[in-house]
Amino acid sequence: MHVLQPKHSKFNEKEIKELLGDINISKAQIPKILSTDPSLPEGCEIGDVIKIERKEGDKVNLYFRVVV
C-alpha cells in the first residue's frame, strides 16, 4: 500500500447488514469497484463490501464500494 493511498478494509456480513440498515439502501445501490483494483485488501471476492477511509485535514470521510 502506498503512503498516499486511503485505507481500504473489508466488511464482514454483520457490518454489511448494519450499514445497509443504517443508510436504508440495498447492496446493489452501493457504488462498484473492480476486483482487479490494486488497492483492494488481500482475499477480496466479488460481492464483498469495502470501506475506504480518506483523511482530509482533521476529518475522515468514509466511502463504501461493492467488489464486482
PDB file of N, CA, C, O and CB in Angstrom:
ATOM      1  N   MET A   1       0.846  -1.184   0.000  1.00  0.00           N
ATOM      2  CA  MET A   1       0.000   0.000   0.000  1.00  0.00           C
ATOM      3  C   MET A   1       0.886   1.239   0.000  1.00  0.00           C
ATOM      4  O   MET A   1       1.866   1.319   0.740  1.00  0.00           O
ATOM      5  CB  MET A   1      -0.960   0.003   1.222  1.00  0.00           C
ATOM      6  N   HIS A   2       0.534   2.181  -0.821  1.00  0.00           N
ATOM      7  CA  HIS A   2       1.280   3.436  -0.937  1.00  0.00           C
ATOM      8  C   HIS A   2       0.877   4.369   0.206  1.00  0.00           C
ATOM      9  O   HIS A   2      -0.251   4.296   0.693  1.00  0.00           O
ATOM     10  CB  HIS A   2       1.022   4.114  -2.320  1.00  0.00           C
ATOM     11  N   VAL A   3       1.783   5.239   0.635  1.00  0.00           N
ATOM     12  CA  VAL A   3       1.529   6.133   1.755  1.00  0.00           C
ATOM     13  C   VAL A   3       0.380   7.111   1.461  1.00  0.00           C
ATOM     14  O   VAL A   3      -0.312   7.540   2.385  1.00  0.00           O
ATOM     15  CB  VAL A   3       2.799   6.907   2.097  1.00  0.00           C
ATOM     16  N   LEU A   4       0.173   7.460   0.207  1.00  0.00           N
ATOM     17  CA  LEU A   4      -0.900   8.397  -0.150  1.00  0.00           C
ATOM     18  C   LEU A   4      -2.236   7.709  -0.426  1.00  0.00           C
ATOM     19  O   LEU A   4      -3.250   8.381  -0.611  1.00  0.00           O
ATOM     20  CB  LEU A   4      -0.494   9.196  -1.364  1.00  0.00           C
ATOM     21  N   GLN A   5      -2.244   6.401  -0.453  1.00  0.00           N
ATOM     22  CA  GLN A   5      -3.468   5.644  -0.720  1.00  0.00           C
ATOM     23  C   GLN A   5      -4.347   5.598   0.530  1.00  0.00           C
ATOM     24  O   GLN A   5      -3.840   5.312   1.615  1.00  0.00           O
ATOM     25  CB  GLN A   5      -3.128   4.210  -1.192  1.00  0.00           C
ATOM     26  N   PRO A   6      -5.647   5.870   0.411  1.00  0.00           N
ATOM     27  CA  PRO A   6      -6.518   5.770   1.577  1.00  0.00           C
ATOM     28  C   PRO A   6      -6.650   4.320   2.051  1.00  0.00           C
ATOM     29  O   PRO A   6      -6.452   3.385   1.275  1.00  0.00           O
ATOM     30  CB  PRO A   6      -7.900   6.346   1.255  1.00  0.00           C
ATOM     31  N   LYS A   7      -6.985   4.145   3.324  1.00  0.00           N
ATOM     32  CA  LYS A   7      -7.103   2.811   3.909  1.00  0.00           C
ATOM     33  C   LYS A   7      -8.350   2.108   3.375  1.00  0.00           C
ATOM     34  O   LYS A   7      -9.443   2.674   3.394  1.00  0.00           O
ATOM     35  CB  LYS A   7      -7.149   2.894   5.451  1.00  0.00           C
ATOM     36  N   HIS A   8      -8.182   0.883   2.903  1.00  0.00           N
ATOM     37  CA  HIS A   8      -9.267   0.041   2.406  1.00  0.00           C
ATOM     38  C   HIS A   8      -9.412  -1.143   3.352  1.00  0.00           C
ATOM     39  O   HIS A   8      -8.425  -1.808   3.666  1.00  0.00           O
ATOM     40  CB  HIS A   8      -8.997  -0.436   0.935  1.00  0.00           C
ATOM     41  N   SER A   9     -10.634  -1.415   3.809  1.00  0.00           N
ATOM     42  CA  SER A   9     -10.859  -2.572   4.673  1.00  0.00           C
ATOM     43  C   SER A   9     -12.144  -3.284   4.259  1.00  0.00           C
ATOM     44  O   SER A   9     -13.095  -2.664   3.783  1.00  0.00           O
ATOM     45  CB  SER A   9     -10.930  -2.143   6.161  1.00  0.00           C
ATOM     46  N   LYS A  10     -12.146  -4.594   4.453  1.00  0.00           N
ATOM     47  CA  LYS A  10     -13.264  -5.443   4.050  1.00  0.00           C
ATOM     48  C   LYS A  10     -14.256  -5.565   5.204  1.00  0.00           C
ATOM     49  O   LYS A  10     -13.859  -5.765   6.352  1.00  0.00           O
ATOM     50  CB  LYS A  10     -12.763  -6.845   3.608  1.00  0.00           C
ATOM     51  N   PHE A  11     -15.543  -5.444   4.894  1.00  0.00           N
ATOM     52  CA  PHE A  11     -16.607  -5.596   5.893  1.00  0.00           C
ATOM     53  C   PHE A  11     -16.994  -7.064   6.028  1.00  0.00           C
ATOM     54  O   PHE A  11     -16.952  -7.813   5.052  1.00  0.00           O
ATOM     55  CB  PHE A  11     -17.844  -4.748   5.512  1.00  0.00           C
ATOM     56  N   ASN A  12     -17.372  -7.476   7.244  1.00  0.00           N
ATOM     57  CA  ASN A  12     -17.933  -8.820   7.411  1.00  0.00           C
ATOM     58  C   ASN A  12     -19.458  -8.723   7.246  1.00  0.00           C
ATOM     59  O   ASN A  12     -19.993  -7.621   7.117  1.00  0.00           O
ATOM     60  CB  ASN A  12     -17.546  -9.435   8.822  1.00  0.00           C
ATOM     61  N   GLU A  13     -20.155  -9.853   7.249  1.00  0.00           N
ATOM     62  CA  GLU A  13     -21.596  -9.876   6.972  1.00  0.00           C
ATOM     63  C   GLU A  13     -22.403  -9.064   7.976  1.00  0.00           C
ATOM     64  O   GLU A  13     -23.369  -8.401   7.597  1.00  0.00           O
ATOM     65  CB  GLU A  13     -22.096 -11.303   6.964  1.00  0.00           C
ATOM     66  N   LYS A  14     -22.022  -9.103   9.251  1.00  0.00           N
ATOM     67  CA  LYS A  14     -22.748  -8.351  10.281  1.00  0.00           C
ATOM     68  C   LYS A  14     -22.625  -6.842  10.027  1.00  0.00           C
ATOM     69  O   LYS A  14     -23.610  -6.111  10.131  1.00  0.00           O
ATOM     70  CB  LYS A  14     -22.209  -8.705  11.696  1.00  0.00           C
ATOM     71  N   GLU A  15     -21.419  -6.384   9.696  1.00  0.00           N
ATOM     72  CA  GLU A  15     -21.198  -4.968   9.428  1.00  0.00           C
ATOM     73  C   GLU A  15     -21.954  -4.521   8.174  1.00  0.00           C
ATOM     74  O   GLU A  15     -22.451  -3.396   8.120  1.00  0.00           O
ATOM     75  CB  GLU A  15     -19.699  -4.686   9.271  1.00  0.00           C
ATOM     76  N   ILE A  16     -22.042  -5.394   7.172  1.00  0.00           N
ATOM     77  CA  ILE A  16     -22.775  -5.063   5.948  1.00  0.00           C
ATOM     78  C   ILE A  16     -24.250  -4.864   6.256  1.00  0.00           C
ATOM     79  O   ILE A  16     -24.855  -3.899   5.789  1.00  0.00           O
ATOM     80  CB  ILE A  16     -22.595  -6.167   4.888  1.00  0.00           C
ATOM     81  N   LYS A  17     -24.839  -5.772   7.043  1.00  0.00           N
ATOM     82  CA  LYS A  17     -26.260  -5.653   7.394  1.00  0.00           C
ATOM     83  C   LYS A  17     -26.526  -4.374   8.177  1.00  0.00           C
ATOM     84  O   LYS A  17     -27.529  -3.702   7.935  1.00  0.00           O
ATOM     85  CB  LYS A  17     -26.716  -6.872   8.211  1.00  0.00           C
ATOM     86  N   GLU A  18     -25.639  -4.024   9.119  1.00  0.00           N
ATOM     87  CA  GLU A  18     -25.796  -2.792   9.885  1.00  0.00           C
ATOM     88  C   GLU A  18     -25.709  -1.567   8.985  1.00  0.00           C
ATOM     89  O   GLU A  18     -26.510  -0.643   9.119  1.00  0.00           O
ATOM     90  CB  GLU A  18     -24.737  -2.709  10.981  1.00  0.00           C
ATOM     91  N   LEU A  19     -24.747  -1.552   8.069  1.00  0.00           N
ATOM     92  CA  LEU A  19     -24.573  -0.441   7.147  1.00  0.00           C
ATOM     93  C   LEU A  19     -25.811  -0.260   6.278  1.00  0.00           C
ATOM     94  O   LEU A  19     -26.331   0.849   6.160  1.00  0.00           O
ATOM     95  CB  LEU A  19     -23.339  -0.661   6.273  1.00  0.00           C
ATOM     96  N   LEU A  20     -26.283  -1.344   5.672  1.00  0.00           N
ATOM     97  CA  LEU A  20     -27.440  -1.257   4.795  1.00  0.00           C
ATOM     98  C   LEU A  20     -28.689  -0.817   5.549  1.00  0.00           C
ATOM     99  O   LEU A  20     -29.516  -0.085   5.005  1.00  0.00           O
ATOM    100  CB  LEU A  20     -27.685  -2.592   4.123  1.00  0.00           C
ATOM    101  N   GLY A  21     -28.831  -1.255   6.794  1.00  0.00           N
ATOM    102  CA  GLY A  21     -29.964  -0.831   7.613  1.00  0.00           C
ATOM    103  C   GLY A  21     -29.873   0.628   8.021  1.00  0.00           C
ATOM    104  O   GLY A  21     -30.880   1.336   8.037  1.00  0.00           O
ATOM    105  N   ASP A  22     -28.661   1.083   8.352  1.00  0.00           N
ATOM    106  CA  ASP A  22     -28.472   2.469   8.792  1.00  0.00           C
ATOM    107  C   ASP A  22     -28.762   3.475   7.686  1.00  0.00           C
ATOM    108  O   ASP A  22     -29.390   4.506   7.927  1.00  0.00           O
ATOM    109  CB  ASP A  22     -27.056   2.666   9.294  1.00  0.00           C
ATOM    110  N   ILE A  23     -28.304   3.173   6.470  1.00  0.00           N
ATOM    111  CA  ILE A  23     -28.496   4.138   5.389  1.00  0.00           C
ATOM    112  C   ILE A  23     -29.656   3.767   4.471  1.00  0.00           C
ATOM    113  O   ILE A  23     -29.906   4.448   3.477  1.00  0.00           O
ATOM    114  CB  ILE A  23     -27.228   4.260   4.578  1.00  0.00           C
ATOM    115  N   ASN A  24     -30.368   2.680   4.805  1.00  0.00           N
ATOM    116  CA  ASN A  24     -31.609   2.282   4.145  1.00  0.00           C
ATOM    117  C   ASN A  24     -31.448   2.134   2.628  1.00  0.00           C
ATOM    118  O   ASN A  24     -32.195   2.734   1.855  1.00  0.00           O
ATOM    119  CB  ASN A  24     -32.696   3.294   4.447  1.00  0.00           C
ATOM    120  N   ILE A  25     -30.472   1.336   2.218  1.00  0.00           N
ATOM    121  CA  ILE A  25     -30.277   1.031   0.803  1.00  0.00           C
ATOM    122  C   ILE A  25     -30.020  -0.460   0.647  1.00  0.00           C
ATOM    123  O   ILE A  25     -29.833  -1.172   1.634  1.00  0.00           O
ATOM    124  CB  ILE A  25     -29.102   1.857   0.207  1.00  0.00           C
ATOM    125  N   SER A  26     -30.012  -0.926  -0.586  1.00  0.00           N
ATOM    126  CA  SER A  26     -29.662  -2.326  -0.855  1.00  0.00           C
ATOM    127  C   SER A  26     -28.203  -2.388  -1.311  1.00  0.00           C
ATOM    128  O   SER A  26     -27.599  -1.370  -1.651  1.00  0.00           O
ATOM    129  CB  SER A  26     -30.615  -2.951  -1.939  1.00  0.00           C
ATOM    130  N   LYS A  27     -27.665  -3.576  -1.310  1.00  0.00           N
ATOM    131  CA  LYS A  27     -26.271  -3.771  -1.708  1.00  0.00           C
ATOM    132  C   LYS A  27     -26.049  -3.363  -3.170  1.00  0.00           C
ATOM    133  O   LYS A  27     -24.960  -2.920  -3.536  1.00  0.00           O
ATOM    134  CB  LYS A  27     -25.860  -5.238  -1.499  1.00  0.00           C
ATOM    135  N   ALA A  28     -27.081  -3.513  -3.998  1.00  0.00           N
ATOM    136  CA  ALA A  28     -26.975  -3.164  -5.421  1.00  0.00           C
ATOM    137  C   ALA A  28     -26.843  -1.655  -5.636  1.00  0.00           C
ATOM    138  O   ALA A  28     -26.403  -1.226  -6.703  1.00  0.00           O
ATOM    139  CB  ALA A  28     -28.194  -3.685  -6.179  1.00  0.00           C
ATOM    140  N   GLN A  29     -27.215  -0.845  -4.644  1.00  0.00           N
ATOM    141  CA  GLN A  29     -27.156   0.606  -4.780  1.00  0.00           C
ATOM    142  C   GLN A  29     -25.810   1.203  -4.368  1.00  0.00           C
ATOM    143  O   GLN A  29     -25.571   2.393  -4.574  1.00  0.00           O
ATOM    144  CB  GLN A  29     -28.246   1.228  -3.963  1.00  0.00           C
ATOM    145  N   ILE A  30     -24.934   0.388  -3.788  1.00  0.00           N
ATOM    146  CA  ILE A  30     -23.610   0.867  -3.389  1.00  0.00           C
ATOM    147  C   ILE A  30     -22.734   0.949  -4.640  1.00  0.00           C
ATOM    148  O   ILE A  30     -22.781   0.043  -5.473  1.00  0.00           O
ATOM    149  CB  ILE A  30     -22.963  -0.076  -2.303  1.00  0.00           C
ATOM    150  N   PRO A  31     -21.935   2.013  -4.796  1.00  0.00           N
ATOM    151  CA  PRO A  31     -21.045   2.105  -5.961  1.00  0.00           C
ATOM    152  C   PRO A  31     -20.114   0.901  -6.058  1.00  0.00           C
ATOM    153  O   PRO A  31     -19.842   0.233  -5.061  1.00  0.00           O
ATOM    154  CB  PRO A  31     -20.221   3.389  -5.896  1.00  0.00           C
ATOM    155  N   LYS A  32     -19.632   0.635  -7.258  1.00  0.00           N
ATOM    156  CA  LYS A  32     -18.835  -0.560  -7.534  1.00  0.00           C
ATOM    157  C   LYS A  32     -17.336  -0.254  -7.574  1.00  0.00           C
ATOM    158  O   LYS A  32     -16.919   0.879  -7.815  1.00  0.00           O
ATOM    159  CB  LYS A  32     -19.270  -1.181  -8.855  1.00  0.00           C
ATOM    160  N   ILE A  33     -16.540  -1.302  -7.328  1.00  0.00           N
ATOM    161  CA  ILE A  33     -15.088  -1.256  -7.500  1.00  0.00           C
ATOM    162  C   ILE A  33     -14.687  -2.576  -8.149  1.00  0.00           C
ATOM    163  O   ILE A  33     -15.197  -3.631  -7.772  1.00  0.00           O
ATOM    164  CB  ILE A  33     -14.331  -1.024  -6.120  1.00  0.00           C
ATOM    165  N   LEU A  34     -13.794  -2.527  -9.104  1.00  0.00           N
ATOM    166  CA  LEU A  34     -13.387  -3.740  -9.814  1.00  0.00           C
ATOM    167  C   LEU A  34     -12.532  -4.647  -8.937  1.00  0.00           C
ATOM    168  O   LEU A  34     -11.744  -4.179  -8.115  1.00  0.00           O
ATOM    169  CB  LEU A  34     -12.624  -3.377 -11.082  1.00  0.00           C
ATOM    170  N   SER A  35     -12.702  -5.942  -9.128  1.00  0.00           N
ATOM    171  CA  SER A  35     -11.927  -6.923  -8.352  1.00  0.00           C
ATOM    172  C   SER A  35     -10.449  -6.874  -8.718  1.00  0.00           C
ATOM    173  O   SER A  35      -9.615  -7.403  -7.983  1.00  0.00           O
ATOM    174  CB  SER A  35     -12.473  -8.339  -8.580  1.00  0.00           C
ATOM    175  N   THR A  36     -10.116  -6.252  -9.832  1.00  0.00           N
ATOM    176  CA  THR A  36      -8.719  -6.140 -10.268  1.00  0.00           C
ATOM    177  C   THR A  36      -8.045  -4.883  -9.726  1.00  0.00           C
ATOM    178  O   THR A  36      -6.870  -4.648 -10.009  1.00  0.00           O
ATOM    179  CB  THR A  36      -8.646  -6.142 -11.789  1.00  0.00           C
ATOM    180  N   ASP A  37      -8.758  -4.079  -8.959  1.00  0.00           N
ATOM    181  CA  ASP A  37      -8.193  -2.840  -8.416  1.00  0.00           C
ATOM    182  C   ASP A  37      -7.050  -3.187  -7.460  1.00  0.00           C
ATOM    183  O   ASP A  37      -7.247  -3.974  -6.534  1.00  0.00           O
ATOM    184  CB  ASP A  37      -9.289  -1.997  -7.685  1.00  0.00           C
ATOM    185  N   PRO A  38      -5.861  -2.617  -7.665  1.00  0.00           N
ATOM    186  CA  PRO A  38      -4.707  -2.964  -6.824  1.00  0.00           C
ATOM    187  C   PRO A  38      -4.824  -2.488  -5.371  1.00  0.00           C
ATOM    188  O   PRO A  38      -4.069  -2.950  -4.515  1.00  0.00           O
ATOM    189  CB  PRO A  38      -3.461  -2.385  -7.429  1.00  0.00           C
ATOM    190  N   SER A  39      -5.736  -1.590  -5.084  1.00  0.00           N
ATOM    191  CA  SER A  39      -5.856  -1.071  -3.723  1.00  0.00           C
ATOM    192  C   SER A  39      -6.677  -1.981  -2.805  1.00  0.00           C
ATOM    193  O   SER A  39      -6.705  -1.764  -1.594  1.00  0.00           O
ATOM    194  CB  SER A  39      -6.480   0.302  -3.758  1.00  0.00           C
ATOM    195  N   LEU A  40      -7.340  -2.991  -3.361  1.00  0.00           N
ATOM    196  CA  LEU A  40      -8.165  -3.881  -2.545  1.00  0.00           C
ATOM    197  C   LEU A  40      -7.317  -4.718  -1.604  1.00  0.00           C
ATOM    198  O   LEU A  40      -6.214  -5.132  -1.963  1.00  0.00           O
ATOM    199  CB  LEU A  40      -9.002  -4.789  -3.431  1.00  0.00           C
ATOM    200  N   PRO A  41      -7.830  -4.976  -0.380  1.00  0.00           N
ATOM    201  CA  PRO A  41      -7.102  -5.853   0.548  1.00  0.00           C
ATOM    202  C   PRO A  41      -7.061  -7.290   0.031  1.00  0.00           C
ATOM    203  O   PRO A  41      -7.859  -7.671  -0.825  1.00  0.00           O
ATOM    204  CB  PRO A  41      -7.751  -5.816   1.943  1.00  0.00           C
ATOM    205  N   GLU A  42      -6.137  -8.077   0.549  1.00  0.00           N
ATOM    206  CA  GLU A  42      -5.996  -9.479   0.161  1.00  0.00           C
ATOM    207  C   GLU A  42      -7.270 -10.256   0.491  1.00  0.00           C
ATOM    208  O   GLU A  42      -7.914 -10.002   1.508  1.00  0.00           O
ATOM    209  CB  GLU A  42      -4.782 -10.117   0.867  1.00  0.00           C
ATOM    210  N   GLY A  43      -7.619 -11.187  -0.364  1.00  0.00           N
ATOM    211  CA  GLY A  43      -8.745 -12.082  -0.099  1.00  0.00           C
ATOM    212  C   GLY A  43     -10.106 -11.518  -0.437  1.00  0.00           C
ATOM    213  O   GLY A  43     -11.114 -12.104  -0.040  1.00  0.00           O
ATOM    214  N   CYS A  44     -10.186 -10.413  -1.147  1.00  0.00           N
ATOM    215  CA  CYS A  44     -11.480  -9.851  -1.528  1.00  0.00           C
ATOM    216  C   CYS A  44     -12.061 -10.634  -2.694  1.00  0.00           C
ATOM    217  O   CYS A  44     -11.359 -10.982  -3.643  1.00  0.00           O
ATOM    218  CB  CYS A  44     -11.345  -8.358  -1.894  1.00  0.00           C
ATOM    219  N   GLU A  45     -13.359 -10.902  -2.601  1.00  0.00           N
ATOM    220  CA  GLU A  45     -14.054 -11.633  -3.647  1.00  0.00           C
ATOM    221  C   GLU A  45     -15.218 -10.797  -4.154  1.00  0.00           C
ATOM    222  O   GLU A  45     -15.599  -9.805  -3.533  1.00  0.00           O
ATOM    223  CB  GLU A  45     -14.544 -13.005  -3.134  1.00  0.00           C
ATOM    224  N   ILE A  46     -15.776 -11.203  -5.278  1.00  0.00           N
ATOM    225  CA  ILE A  46     -16.917 -10.497  -5.846  1.00  0.00           C
ATOM    226  C   ILE A  46     -18.070 -10.525  -4.853  1.00  0.00           C
ATOM    227  O   ILE A  46     -18.399 -11.578  -4.308  1.00  0.00           O
ATOM    228  CB  ILE A  46     -17.340 -11.121  -7.197  1.00  0.00           C
ATOM    229  N   GLY A  47     -18.685  -9.365  -4.618  1.00  0.00           N
ATOM    230  CA  GLY A  47     -19.796  -9.248  -3.680  1.00  0.00           C
ATOM    231  C   GLY A  47     -19.399  -8.704  -2.321  1.00  0.00           C
ATOM    232  O   GLY A  47     -20.271  -8.333  -1.535  1.00  0.00           O
ATOM    233  N   ASP A  48     -18.103  -8.644  -2.020  1.00  0.00           N
ATOM    234  CA  ASP A  48     -17.643  -8.093  -0.744  1.00  0.00           C
ATOM    235  C   ASP A  48     -17.859  -6.578  -0.723  1.00  0.00           C
ATOM    236  O   ASP A  48     -17.836  -5.922  -1.764  1.00  0.00           O
ATOM    237  CB  ASP A  48     -16.144  -8.432  -0.506  1.00  0.00           C
ATOM    238  N   VAL A  49     -18.068  -6.038   0.471  1.00  0.00           N
ATOM    239  CA  VAL A  49     -18.198  -4.588   0.644  1.00  0.00           C
ATOM    240  C   VAL A  49     -16.905  -4.069   1.257  1.00  0.00           C
ATOM    241  O   VAL A  49     -16.394  -4.620   2.232  1.00  0.00           O
ATOM    242  CB  VAL A  49     -19.436  -4.222   1.542  1.00  0.00           C
ATOM    243  N   ILE A  50     -16.384  -2.993   0.662  1.00  0.00           N
ATOM    244  CA  ILE A  50     -15.125  -2.392   1.092  1.00  0.00           C
ATOM    245  C   ILE A  50     -15.399  -1.003   1.664  1.00  0.00           C
ATOM    246  O   ILE A  50     -16.158  -0.220   1.093  1.00  0.00           O
ATOM    247  CB  ILE A  50     -14.113  -2.314  -0.088  1.00  0.00           C
ATOM    248  N   LYS A  51     -14.768  -0.712   2.804  1.00  0.00           N
ATOM    249  CA  LYS A  51     -14.847   0.626   3.394  1.00  0.00           C
ATOM    250  C   LYS A  51     -13.536   1.342   3.084  1.00  0.00           C
ATOM    251  O   LYS A  51     -12.452   0.803   3.310  1.00  0.00           O
ATOM    252  CB  LYS A  51     -15.114   0.563   4.953  1.00  0.00           C
ATOM    253  N   ILE A  52     -13.649   2.565   2.562  1.00  0.00           N
ATOM    254  CA  ILE A  52     -12.482   3.370   2.234  1.00  0.00           C
ATOM    255  C   ILE A  52     -12.473   4.582   3.156  1.00  0.00           C
ATOM    256  O   ILE A  52     -13.432   5.354   3.191  1.00  0.00           O
ATOM    257  CB  ILE A  52     -12.487   3.800   0.728  1.00  0.00           C
ATOM    258  N   GLU A  53     -11.373   4.744   3.907  1.00  0.00           N
ATOM    259  CA  GLU A  53     -11.236   5.866   4.840  1.00  0.00           C
ATOM    260  C   GLU A  53     -10.259   6.873   4.268  1.00  0.00           C
ATOM    261  O   GLU A  53      -9.066   6.590   4.163  1.00  0.00           O
ATOM    262  CB  GLU A  53     -10.765   5.382   6.238  1.00  0.00           C
ATOM    263  N   ARG A  54     -10.747   8.035   3.899  1.00  0.00           N
ATOM    264  CA  ARG A  54      -9.907   9.079   3.307  1.00  0.00           C
ATOM    265  C   ARG A  54      -9.830  10.257   4.273  1.00  0.00           C
ATOM    266  O   ARG A  54     -10.848  10.857   4.615  1.00  0.00           O
ATOM    267  CB  ARG A  54     -10.466   9.535   1.920  1.00  0.00           C
ATOM    268  N   LYS A  55      -8.612  10.582   4.709  1.00  0.00           N
ATOM    269  CA  LYS A  55      -8.395  11.701   5.627  1.00  0.00           C
ATOM    270  C   LYS A  55      -8.250  12.987   4.828  1.00  0.00           C
ATOM    271  O   LYS A  55      -7.457  13.065   3.890  1.00  0.00           O
ATOM    272  CB  LYS A  55      -7.143  11.463   6.511  1.00  0.00           C
ATOM    273  N   GLU A  56      -9.024  13.989   5.214  1.00  0.00           N
ATOM    274  CA  GLU A  56      -8.946  15.306   4.593  1.00  0.00           C
ATOM    275  C   GLU A  56      -8.868  16.329   5.726  1.00  0.00           C
ATOM    276  O   GLU A  56      -9.884  16.740   6.284  1.00  0.00           O
ATOM    277  CB  GLU A  56     -10.184  15.580   3.642  1.00  0.00           C
ATOM    278  N   GLY A  57      -7.656  16.722   6.045  1.00  0.00           N
ATOM    279  CA  GLY A  57      -7.453  17.613   7.190  1.00  0.00           C
ATOM    280  C   GLY A  57      -7.686  16.851   8.482  1.00  0.00           C
ATOM    281  O   GLY A  57      -7.115  15.780   8.690  1.00  0.00           O
ATOM    282  N   ASP A  58      -8.528  17.403   9.352  1.00  0.00           N
ATOM    283  CA  ASP A  58      -8.865  16.755  10.621  1.00  0.00           C
ATOM    284  C   ASP A  58     -10.016  15.768  10.475  1.00  0.00           C
ATOM    285  O   ASP A  58     -10.318  15.020  11.406  1.00  0.00           O
ATOM    286  CB  ASP A  58      -9.219  17.801  11.662  1.00  0.00           C
ATOM    287  N   LYS A  59     -10.652  15.763   9.322  1.00  0.00           N
ATOM    288  CA  LYS A  59     -11.852  14.978   9.089  1.00  0.00           C
ATOM    289  C   LYS A  59     -11.527  13.672   8.359  1.00  0.00           C
ATOM    290  O   LYS A  59     -10.631  13.632   7.516  1.00  0.00           O
ATOM    291  CB  LYS A  59     -12.867  15.793   8.289  1.00  0.00           C
ATOM    292  N   VAL A  60     -12.259  12.609   8.688  1.00  0.00           N
ATOM    293  CA  VAL A  60     -12.122  11.330   7.986  1.00  0.00           C
ATOM    294  C   VAL A  60     -13.438  11.066   7.263  1.00  0.00           C
ATOM    295  O   VAL A  60     -14.490  10.961   7.894  1.00  0.00           O
ATOM    296  CB  VAL A  60     -11.763  10.149   8.979  1.00  0.00           C
ATOM    297  N   ASN A  61     -13.374  10.960   5.935  1.00  0.00           N
ATOM    298  CA  ASN A  61     -14.551  10.659   5.127  1.00  0.00           C
ATOM    299  C   ASN A  61     -14.575   9.177   4.823  1.00  0.00           C
ATOM    300  O   ASN A  61     -13.548   8.579   4.500  1.00  0.00           O
ATOM    301  CB  ASN A  61     -14.562  11.486   3.819  1.00  0.00           C
ATOM    302  N   LEU A  62     -15.764   8.583   4.930  1.00  0.00           N
ATOM    303  CA  LEU A  62     -15.928   7.160   4.657  1.00  0.00           C
ATOM    304  C   LEU A  62     -16.661   6.964   3.339  1.00  0.00           C
ATOM    305  O   LEU A  62     -17.645   7.646   3.055  1.00  0.00           O
ATOM    306  CB  LEU A  62     -16.687   6.467   5.802  1.00  0.00           C
ATOM    307  N   TYR A  63     -16.170   6.025   2.538  1.00  0.00           N
ATOM    308  CA  TYR A  63     -16.783   5.664   1.278  1.00  0.00           C
ATOM    309  C   TYR A  63     -16.947   4.145   1.267  1.00  0.00           C
ATOM    310  O   TYR A  63     -16.133   3.427   1.848  1.00  0.00           O
ATOM    311  CB  TYR A  63     -15.929   6.163   0.060  1.00  0.00           C
ATOM    312  N   PHE A  64     -17.979   3.665   0.619  1.00  0.00           N
ATOM    313  CA  PHE A  64     -18.240   2.228   0.563  1.00  0.00           C
ATOM    314  C   PHE A  64     -18.351   1.801  -0.888  1.00  0.00           C
ATOM    315  O   PHE A  64     -18.914   2.522  -1.712  1.00  0.00           O
ATOM    316  CB  PHE A  64     -19.529   1.859   1.345  1.00  0.00           C
ATOM    317  N   ARG A  65     -17.809   0.617  -1.205  1.00  0.00           N
ATOM    318  CA  ARG A  65     -17.829   0.082  -2.554  1.00  0.00           C
ATOM    319  C   ARG A  65     -18.096  -1.418  -2.503  1.00  0.00           C
ATOM    320  O   ARG A  65     -17.699  -2.087  -1.549  1.00  0.00           O
ATOM    321  CB  ARG A  65     -16.502   0.378  -3.284  1.00  0.00           C
ATOM    322  N   VAL A  66     -18.770  -1.951  -3.530  1.00  0.00           N
ATOM    323  CA  VAL A  66     -19.003  -3.385  -3.675  1.00  0.00           C
ATOM    324  C   VAL A  66     -18.063  -3.898  -4.758  1.00  0.00           C
ATOM    325  O   VAL A  66     -17.967  -3.303  -5.832  1.00  0.00           O
ATOM    326  CB  VAL A  66     -20.505  -3.695  -4.027  1.00  0.00           C
ATOM    327  N   VAL A  67     -17.379  -4.986  -4.485  1.00  0.00           N
ATOM    328  CA  VAL A  67     -16.439  -5.570  -5.436  1.00  0.00           C
ATOM    329  C   VAL A  67     -17.219  -6.286  -6.537  1.00  0.00           C
ATOM    330  O   VAL A  67     -18.070  -7.130  -6.260  1.00  0.00           O
ATOM    331  CB  VAL A  67     -15.461  -6.551  -4.723  1.00  0.00           C
ATOM    332  N   VAL A  68     -16.917  -5.938  -7.791  1.00  0.00           N
ATOM    333  CA  VAL A  68     -17.534  -6.600  -8.951  1.00  0.00           C
ATOM    334  C   VAL A  68     -16.480  -7.209  -9.841  1.00  0.00           C
ATOM    335  O   VAL A  68     -16.808  -7.808 -10.866  1.00  0.00           O
ATOM    336  CB  VAL A  68     -18.387  -5.614  -9.753  1.00  0.00           C
TER     337      VAL A  68
END
